[in-house]
């Protein structure tokens, strides 16, 4: 139930999961965005969550880590491996 409270729809109708512990959100494609002061995603600064820094990952709270894992599974996020 808590996940539903953390999923927000901004003015651009983009569904995101808010990760409060790192001041970010993630969209359905696995792109993370920093949050603006008004709580909307900063669409100019998106980065794939796999390209986030170690500091970002280590700063995720235990709760946000679980929500992120569930979000990625729910949205069928896939990692492409180059051979």
C-alpha positions as CSV (number, residue, x, y, z in Angstrom):
1,X,0.0,0.0,0.0
2,X,2.9,2.4,0.7
3,X,4.1,2.0,-2.8
4,X,0.9,3.5,-4.2
5,X,1.5,6.6,-2.1
6,X,5.0,7.0,-3.5
7,X,3.9,6.8,-7.1
8,X,3.1,10.2,-8.4
9,X,1.9,11.6,-11.6
10,X,3.5,14.9,-12.5
11,X,2.1,17.6,-14.8
12,X,3.5,15.7,-17.8
13,X,1.6,12.5,-16.9
14,X,4.8,10.6,-16.3
15,X,4.3,7.8,-13.8
16,X,7.3,7.7,-11.5
17,X,8.3,6.1,-8.2
18,X,9.6,8.7,-5.8
19,X,12.7,7.6,-3.9
20,X,12.8,10.2,-1.1
21,X,16.0,8.9,0.4
22,X,18.0,10.1,-2.6
23,X,15.8,13.0,-3.7
24,X,15.0,11.2,-7.0
25,X,12.3,9.4,-8.9
26,X,12.4,6.7,-11.5
27,X,10.2,6.3,-14.5
28,X,8.8,3.1,-16.1
29,X,11.9,2.9,-18.4
30,X,14.4,2.8,-15.5
31,X,15.5,6.4,-16.0
32,X,16.1,8.3,-12.8
33,X,15.6,12.0,-12.4
34,X,16.5,14.4,-9.6
35,X,13.4,16.0,-8.0
36,X,12.8,19.7,-8.2
37,X,11.8,21.7,-5.1
38,X,8.2,21.4,-6.2
39,X,8.5,17.5,-6.3
40,X,8.4,17.3,-10.1
41,X,11.2,15.4,-12.0
42,X,14.0,17.5,-13.5
43,X,13.5,16.1,-17.1
44,X,16.8,17.7,-18.2
45,X,18.9,15.4,-16.0
46,X,17.7,11.8,-16.5
47,X,20.1,8.9,-16.3
48,X,19.5,5.2,-16.5
49,X,19.5,3.8,-12.9
50,X,22.4,1.5,-13.8
51,X,24.5,4.5,-14.6
52,X,23.9,6.2,-11.2
53,X,26.9,6.6,-8.9
54,X,27.8,4.3,-6.0
55,X,27.1,7.1,-3.7
56,X,23.5,7.3,-5.0
57,X,23.0,3.5,-4.6
58,X,24.5,3.5,-1.1
59,X,22.3,6.4,0.0
60,X,19.0,4.5,-0.9
61,X,17.1,3.6,2.3
62,X,16.3,0.0,2.8
63,X,12.6,0.8,2.1
64,X,13.4,2.6,-1.1
65,X,15.7,-0.2,-2.2
66,X,12.8,-2.7,-1.8
67,X,10.4,-0.3,-3.7
68,X,13.0,0.2,-6.5
69,X,13.4,-3.6,-6.9
70,X,9.6,-4.1,-7.0
71,X,9.2,-1.2,-9.5
72,X,11.9,-2.6,-11.9
73,X,10.3,-6.0,-11.8
74,X,6.8,-4.7,-12.3
75,X,7.9,-2.6,-15.3
76,X,9.9,-5.5,-16.8
77,X,13.2,-3.5,-16.8
78,X,15.8,-5.5,-18.7
79,X,19.5,-5.1,-18.9
80,X,21.0,-5.7,-22.3
81,X,24.3,-7.4,-22.3
82,X,26.7,-6.8,-25.2
83,X,28.5,-9.9,-26.3
